[in-house]
Amino acid sequence: MNWIYAFLGGAIVGAGAAILFAPEKGEDLRARIKDLLRKKGIICSDSEIDALVEQLTTEIDD
C-alpha cells in the first residue's frame, strides 16, 4: 500500500515540475522573437515570424 502513496506523490511532484518548467506559449515565444529581432534592427511581420518558427521547427525535427 505504501508504494501506491509513493507513486502518487511522485506523480504529483512530477506534474508540478512539468508545469513550472514547461516552455512558453507559442504566441508569447513569437512576441519575444519579434522583440529581439526589432532590437537588432530587423523588422518582421507576423507571417514572417510564423514562417521562421516553422522553418526552425522543421530543421530541429530533421
C-alpha positions, 0 to 999 in steps of 0.5 A: 500500500505504501508504494501506491502513496509513493507513486502518487506523490511522485506523480504529483511532484512530477506534474508540478515540475512539468508545469513550472518548467514547461516552455512558453506559449507559442504566441508569447515565444513569437512576441519575444522573437519579434522583440529581439529581432526589432532590437537588432534592427530587423523588422518582421511581420507576423507571417514572417515570424510564423514562417521562421518558427516553422522553418526552425521547427522543421530543421530541429525535427530533421 
